Amino acid sequence: MNPSPPPSPLTAPASTDSPAAKEISNNNTVRNGCPFPPLAAKLGAPLASNLRNDGTSHPVGPTPSNLAGFWALIAVQFQNAFSDNALKWLVSFLVLETALTKQQRDFWFVLVVPLLFAVPFLLFSIPGGYFADKYSKRSVTLGVKYLELIVMGLATFALARNRIDLAAAALFLACTQGAIFGPTKYGLLPELLPESKLSWGNGIIELTTLLSAIFAALAGGFLAEHFRGRQVWSGVVFLSLTIVGLLISLRITRVPAADPARQFDWNVPREFFVETRRLWRNNTLRVAVLANTFFWFLGSLLLLNIVLYATDILRVDDQHSSYLLAALSLGIGIGSFLAGYASGGKIEHGMVLPGLIGITVMAAILSYPGLNFVTVAVLLALLGTAGGFFVVPVNALIQRIPAPEEKGRTIAVANLLSFVGVALQPLAQYAMLRLGHPDPSRVFLVAAAMALVMGVILTRMMPDLGRRALDWTRLRPRATL
């Protein structure tokens, strides 16, 4: 990084021997110097995410007086996620209509379209982190919405001319602006919300994001069917939604730039490895990023497998396939919402292992033969609920641990790594298809085994997860992170 970043809480390994760690583990009484004295006194423990390894606090922005800016961010995020996902599903359904053989379907639907959706996040998450640190996150949001107008204009032209290649290019560009927006939207949460509402805010943003994905999957099928032969109207819909999102983004609270002196490093791979090494020195942050990457990989694997399961095993049409996708997405959203409230005004990582256990059990049951449509939908909803409890504390940790001037770059690295997981999914699933696994039901069993292994890995990396899980599930008093 040029110049070198300022000292941060991530520049030394997290250790149980450090003053901050001892202070946390002993659950000492809050001192008067705590940046959030009323909240800390209420919780009875200092905030680990607000402490450097030497025991000092990094500066924290003022507590917001209202939530209007937060709700504007939620609305903009909902529109952005809906448009990107609806365009993805529309392109997917158009590909399915034009593919001639099952091999072509597998190649385009399982490999090409998911990669178009994932690769931009690998390429542009690090620049997105730079923008989030260098400039006001509100200004970055507005810039992203203007870029989205241009992209949806291209999508409209492609759909009007029935050019699947140009529509695929528009999908790539739409995901590019989404990759740039990612560090900004998650970095805005701790700037728009007080500490006590951060887990709640993550629950809300996960719920609305997953609801947007549900509606997008349904909308993609509807647009493909309703505007068949006149897809220009689908483009008009996307353009209209972008204009609405731009207008709403003007309501986001003005916030200062976190690190206006930051210089852009044109050697993006080098910056990625530098930031990853810095991030990796903090054990809690390392666990959170690994868990987040796994969540995105597993979610992508399950979403695509649901479509194949519905087609090849349940023998249902595209509409019923969309219902199953909606069941999983709604489950994650509801689980995230409930986890935000169950956190009790703190970052509760005691929910991580119970959530992972729920994923494992539900995925294993889904591999049983002879399940009917309703049973599969219920099991997917329960699996998603468990996923919500797993991911909310993970996201809150990634947002809260870094110092304010480092949030953008840290979230950018976390986003990039999560989409490494997303990008690996189509490669893994296409390889399984080519190797001839018996049917998509076996993929659920593979997913269950992966979740089980990940639980073991996370527990070995952070043994405290097991104790905190027992504390949380037994409803015993527990310390905040």
FENLIN-V809997 format. One record per pair of residues at least 12 apart in sequence whose ideal C-beta (glycine too) atoms are under 7 Angstrom apart, sorted by sequence separation. I is the first residue (numbers start at 1). J is the second residue. If there is no record, write none. Layout:
i->(I	I)
j->(J	J)
//
This chain:
i->(34	154	155	158	189	339	398	399	95	96	189	366	398	95	223	307	310	365	35	155	30	154	398	27	92	362	27	95	306	151	154	306	362	363	92	362	24	35	91	151	303	306	23	151	24	359	362	35	88	303	151	302	359	20	358	359	88	148	147	20	355	359	20	23	355	20	144	355	356	18	19	20	354	355	19	144	144	351	352	141	12	352	351	352	9	141	9	140	349	348	347	137	349	9	131	331	335	339	347	137	327	331	335	338	339	343	347	128	132	137	330	331	334	335	116	120	124	128	132	324	328	331	332	335	336	340	127	128	131	320	324	327	328	331	335	339	347	117	121	125	128	129	137	323	327	330	331	334	335	116	120	124	128	132	328	329	332	333	336	116	120	124	128	324	328	332	336	125	316	117	121	125	120	314	192	291	314	191	76	98	87	95	162	94	160	159	160	369	94	159	306	367	159	160	367	91	156	159	91	367	366	367	156	91	155	156	363	364	367	156	87	88	152	155	156	87	363	364	397	363	152	153	87	152	360	363	84	152	84	360	295	359	360	149	84	148	295	356	295	145	221	80	221	356	357	295	356	145	80	145	221	292	353	291	292	145	218	217	288	292	352	353	142	77	141	217	218	217	288	289	288	141	73	214	285	353	284	285	352	353	138	73	138	214	354	138	213	214	285	349	353	138	284	136	137	350	73	136	210	282	349	350	354	136	210	136	350	351	70	135	210	211	292	296	300	350	69	70	134	210	296	293	297	301	305	348	133	134	289	293	296	297	300	304	133	134	206	207	292	296	313	85	89	93	206	207	293	294	297	312	313	64	77	81	85	89	93	134	289	293	297	301	312	313	350	64	133	207	61	64	74	78	82	86	90	94	206	207	63	70	74	77	81	85	89	93	279	309	77	81	85	89	130	308	309	349	82	86	90	203	204	347	74	78	82	86	90	130	203	275	279	346	347	305	203	204	203	276	202	203	275	305	200	127	199	200	272	126	301	90	199	272	126	302	126	258	259	301	199	258	47	199	196	198	199	258	298	258	87	298	298	83	39	39	83	36	83	294	79	79	80	79	291	76	287	76	75	76	287	287	72	72	283	284	72	73	283	72	206	68	69	69	206	206	64	203	114	202	199	202	110	199	202	199	198	198	198	190	189	190	186	190	187	187	187	183	186	183	183	183	182	3	2	2	1	11	10	13	14	10	12	14	1	11	13	14	10	10	133	1	9	10	133	132	133	129	129	129	129	128	126	125	125	126	125	121	122	125	121	122	49	121	122	118	121	122	43	43	118	119	118	39	115	114	115	114	111	110	110	111	110	110	106	106	61	60	58	59	58	49	49	9	10	8	9	8	8	6	5	49	47	48	45	45	43	27	24)
j->(46	166	167	170	201	351	410	411	108	109	202	379	411	109	237	321	324	379	50	170	46	170	414	44	109	379	45	113	324	170	173	325	382	383	113	383	46	57	113	173	325	328	46	174	48	383	386	60	113	328	177	328	386	48	386	387	117	177	177	51	386	390	52	55	387	53	177	389	390	53	54	55	389	390	55	180	181	389	390	181	53	393	393	394	52	184	53	184	393	393	393	184	397	58	180	380	384	388	396	187	377	381	385	388	389	393	397	179	183	188	381	382	385	386	168	172	176	180	184	376	380	383	384	387	388	392	180	181	184	373	377	380	381	384	388	392	400	171	175	179	182	183	191	377	381	384	385	388	389	171	175	179	183	187	383	384	387	388	391	172	176	180	184	380	384	388	392	182	373	175	179	183	179	373	253	352	376	255	141	164	155	164	231	164	231	231	232	441	167	232	380	441	234	235	442	167	232	235	168	444	444	445	235	171	235	236	444	445	448	238	170	171	235	238	239	171	447	448	481	448	238	239	174	239	448	451	174	242	175	451	387	451	452	242	178	242	390	451	391	242	318	178	319	454	455	394	455	245	181	246	322	394	455	394	395	249	322	322	394	398	458	459	249	185	249	325	326	326	397	398	398	252	185	326	397	465	397	398	465	466	252	188	253	329	469	254	329	330	401	465	469	255	401	254	255	468	192	255	329	401	468	469	473	256	330	257	471	472	192	257	332	333	414	418	422	472	192	193	257	333	419	417	421	425	429	472	258	259	414	418	421	422	425	429	259	260	332	333	418	422	439	212	216	220	333	334	420	421	424	439	440	192	205	209	213	217	221	262	417	421	425	429	440	441	478	193	262	336	191	194	204	208	212	216	220	224	336	337	194	201	205	208	212	216	220	224	410	440	209	213	217	221	262	440	441	481	215	219	223	336	337	480	208	212	216	220	224	264	337	409	413	480	481	440	339	340	340	413	340	341	413	443	340	268	340	341	413	268	443	234	343	416	271	447	272	404	405	447	346	405	195	347	345	347	348	407	447	408	238	450	451	238	195	196	241	195	242	454	241	244	245	245	458	245	458	248	248	249	461	462	248	249	461	462	251	252	462	252	388	251	252	253	391	392	253	392	304	392	392	395	304	393	396	396	396	399	400	399	399	400	399	407	407	408	411	408	411	411	412	415	415	263	263	265	265	278	278	281	282	279	281	283	271	281	283	284	281	282	405	274	282	285	408	408	409	408	409	411	412	412	412	412	415	416	416	415	416	419	416	419	347	419	420	419	422	423	345	346	422	423	423	345	423	425	426	426	426	426	429	430	430	433	430	433	404	404	403	404	404	400	401	401	402	402	403	403	406	405	406	481	480	481	479	480	480	479	479)
//
